[in-house]
């Protein structure tokens, strides 16, 4: 009797196992008798370097970009808040006073930090400010502080082998393309929002 009960339970268990619906593990397509699995795979870029020197230059560039990018983000948010502040001020004279106060605050806040940047980091910062604001640093200084200040700071930048009118173009400039790659990778790694 027990034997019959065990056989009956075993046959019920086996029939329920065989009666399960097909389990779909992954999406697939069958084309000409071949099965192709369909999945979303994150895109990766492979950088090829000619030699060890070029790879070392890339890592130096990466260190510099990651050091300066927070300043470009700060410039973007500060410019947005300045523009919002200026939009709420009706009189030109009050706008001028406001921009002077903001310039003084920015100078107090960032002057010492920016003085410690190297010339190359300064060049990268000018490019990244253009990337974030879609405006050259020269145009920013000119619009908020006037032509004379823009001319003065452009002359100082030229003296230190920089150019405030530099634009960011990752399509045609290899260094800008590498900077873009570095920033995308850093954002994917969660270093920046």
C-alpha positions as CSV (number, residue, x, y, z in Angstrom):
1,X,0.0,0.0,0.0
2,X,2.8,2.4,0.9
3,X,4.5,1.5,-2.3
4,X,1.4,2.4,-4.3
5,X,1.1,5.7,-2.5
6,X,4.7,6.6,-3.2
7,X,4.4,5.8,-6.9
8,X,1.2,7.8,-7.1
9,X,2.8,10.9,-5.5
10,X,5.9,10.5,-7.6
11,X,3.9,10.3,-10.8
12,X,1.9,13.4,-9.8
13,X,5.1,15.3,-9.0
14,X,6.7,14.3,-12.3
15,X,3.6,15.2,-14.3
16,X,3.5,18.7,-12.7
17,X,7.2,19.2,-13.5
18,X,6.7,18.3,-17.1
19,X,3.5,20.4,-17.4
20,X,5.3,23.6,-16.6
21,X,5.2,26.4,-19.2
22,X,8.3,27.2,-21.1
23,X,10.6,29.5,-19.1
24,X,12.0,32.4,-21.1
25,X,15.5,33.2,-20.0
26,X,16.3,35.8,-22.6
27,X,14.8,37.4,-25.6
28,X,15.8,35.7,-28.8
29,X,15.1,35.6,-32.5
30,X,15.3,32.7,-34.9
31,X,16.7,33.7,-38.3
32,X,17.3,31.0,-41.0
33,X,17.4,28.3,-38.3
34,X,19.9,30.2,-36.1
35,X,19.0,31.4,-32.7
36,X,20.1,35.0,-31.8
37,X,19.8,36.2,-28.3
38,X,18.8,39.8,-28.0
39,X,20.0,41.9,-25.0
40,X,20.9,45.4,-24.1
41,X,24.6,45.6,-23.5
42,X,26.1,48.8,-22.3
43,X,28.2,50.6,-24.8
44,X,31.9,50.7,-24.1
45,X,34.6,52.6,-26.0
46,X,38.0,51.1,-26.5
47,X,40.9,53.6,-26.7
48,X,43.8,52.6,-28.7
49,X,47.2,54.2,-27.9
50,X,50.1,54.2,-30.3
51,X,52.6,53.6,-27.5
52,X,53.3,53.9,-23.8
53,X,54.0,57.6,-24.0
54,X,50.6,58.4,-25.5
55,X,48.9,56.3,-22.8
56,X,50.8,58.1,-20.1
57,X,49.7,61.5,-21.6
58,X,46.1,60.3,-21.5
59,X,46.3,59.4,-17.8
60,X,47.9,62.8,-17.1
61,X,45.1,64.5,-19.0
62,X,42.6,62.4,-17.1
63,X,44.0,63.6,-13.7
64,X,43.9,67.2,-14.9
65,X,40.4,67.0,-16.2
66,X,39.0,65.4,-13.1
67,X,40.7,68.1,-11.0
68,X,39.3,71.1,-13.0
69,X,35.8,69.8,-13.9
70,X,34.3,70.7,-10.6
71,X,35.3,74.4,-11.2
72,X,33.5,74.3,-14.6
73,X,30.4,72.9,-12.9
74,X,30.6,75.6,-10.3
75,X,31.0,78.2,-13.0
76,X,27.9,76.9,-14.7
77,X,25.7,77.0,-11.6
78,X,27.0,80.4,-10.6
79,X,26.4,81.9,-14.0
80,X,22.8,80.6,-13.9
81,X,22.2,82.1,-10.5
82,X,23.8,85.4,-11.6
83,X,21.5,85.5,-14.7
84,X,18.5,84.8,-12.5
85,X,19.5,87.6,-10.2
86,X,20.1,90.0,-13.0
87,X,16.7,89.2,-14.5
88,X,15.0,90.2,-11.3
89,X,16.8,93.6,-11.1
90,X,15.1,96.3,-13.1
91,X,17.6,99.1,-13.1
92,X,20.9,99.0,-15.0
93,X,22.8,100.7,-12.2
94,X,21.7,98.1,-9.7
95,X,22.6,95.3,-12.1
96,X,26.1,96.8,-12.4
97,X,26.4,96.9,-8.6
98,X,25.2,93.4,-8.3
99,X,27.8,92.1,-10.9
100,X,30.5,93.9,-9.0
101,X,29.5,92.3,-5.7
102,X,29.3,88.8,-7.3
103,X,32.7,89.3,-9.0
104,X,34.1,90.3,-5.6
105,X,32.6,87.2,-3.9
106,X,33.8,84.9,-6.7
107,X,37.3,86.4,-6.4
108,X,37.4,85.8,-2.7
109,X,36.0,82.3,-3.0
110,X,38.0,80.9,-5.9
111,X,41.1,83.1,-6.4
112,X,43.4,81.1,-4.2
113,X,42.2,77.8,-5.6
114,X,42.6,78.9,-9.2
115,X,46.0,80.3,-8.6
116,X,47.2,76.8,-7.8
117,X,46.2,75.5,-11.2
118,X,48.9,74.9,-13.8
119,X,48.9,76.5,-17.2
120,X,47.6,73.3,-18.8
121,X,44.9,72.9,-16.2
122,X,43.8,76.5,-16.9
123,X,43.6,75.7,-20.7
124,X,41.4,72.7,-19.9
125,X,39.2,74.8,-17.5
126,X,38.6,77.3,-20.3
127,X,37.5,74.5,-22.6
128,X,35.3,72.9,-19.9
129,X,33.6,76.2,-19.1
130,X,32.7,76.5,-22.8
131,X,31.5,72.9,-22.7
132,X,29.2,73.5,-19.8
133,X,27.9,77.0,-20.7
134,X,28.2,77.0,-24.5
135,X,29.9,80.4,-24.1
136,X,33.5,81.3,-24.2
137,X,35.2,82.6,-21.1
138,X,35.9,85.9,-23.0
139,X,32.2,86.3,-23.8
140,X,31.3,85.7,-20.2
141,X,33.7,88.3,-18.8
142,X,32.7,90.7,-21.5
143,X,29.0,90.4,-20.8
144,X,29.2,90.7,-17.0
145,X,32.3,92.9,-16.5
146,X,32.6,94.9,-19.7
147,X,34.9,95.1,-22.8
148,X,37.9,96.5,-20.9
149,X,38.0,93.8,-18.3
150,X,37.5,91.2,-21.1
151,X,40.4,92.7,-23.0
152,X,42.6,92.8,-19.9
153,X,42.0,89.2,-18.9
154,X,42.4,88.0,-22.5
155,X,45.8,89.8,-22.6
156,X,46.8,88.2,-19.3
157,X,45.7,84.8,-20.6
158,X,47.7,85.3,-23.8
159,X,50.7,86.2,-21.7
160,X,50.4,82.8,-20.0
161,X,49.9,81.0,-23.3
162,X,46.1,80.6,-22.9
163,X,43.2,82.0,-24.9
164,X,39.8,82.9,-23.3
165,X,38.2,82.6,-26.7
166,X,39.0,78.9,-27.0
167,X,36.0,76.7,-27.8
168,X,35.4,73.0,-27.1
169,X,35.1,70.8,-30.1
170,X,35.2,67.0,-29.4
171,X,34.4,66.2,-33.0
172,X,37.5,67.7,-34.7
173,X,40.0,68.1,-31.8
174,X,41.6,64.9,-30.4
175,X,42.4,66.4,-27.0
176,X,38.7,67.5,-26.7
177,X,37.6,64.1,-27.8
178,X,39.7,62.5,-25.0
179,X,38.3,65.0,-22.5
180,X,34.8,64.1,-23.5
181,X,35.6,60.4,-23.1
182,X,37.1,61.0,-19.7
183,X,34.0,63.0,-18.5
184,X,31.6,60.3,-19.8
185,X,33.5,57.6,-18.1
186,X,33.7,59.6,-14.8
187,X,29.9,60.2,-14.9
188,X,29.3,56.5,-15.6
189,X,31.5,55.7,-12.6
190,X,29.4,58.1,-10.5
191,X,32.2,60.7,-9.9
192,X,30.0,63.5,-11.2
193,X,26.2,64.0,-11.5
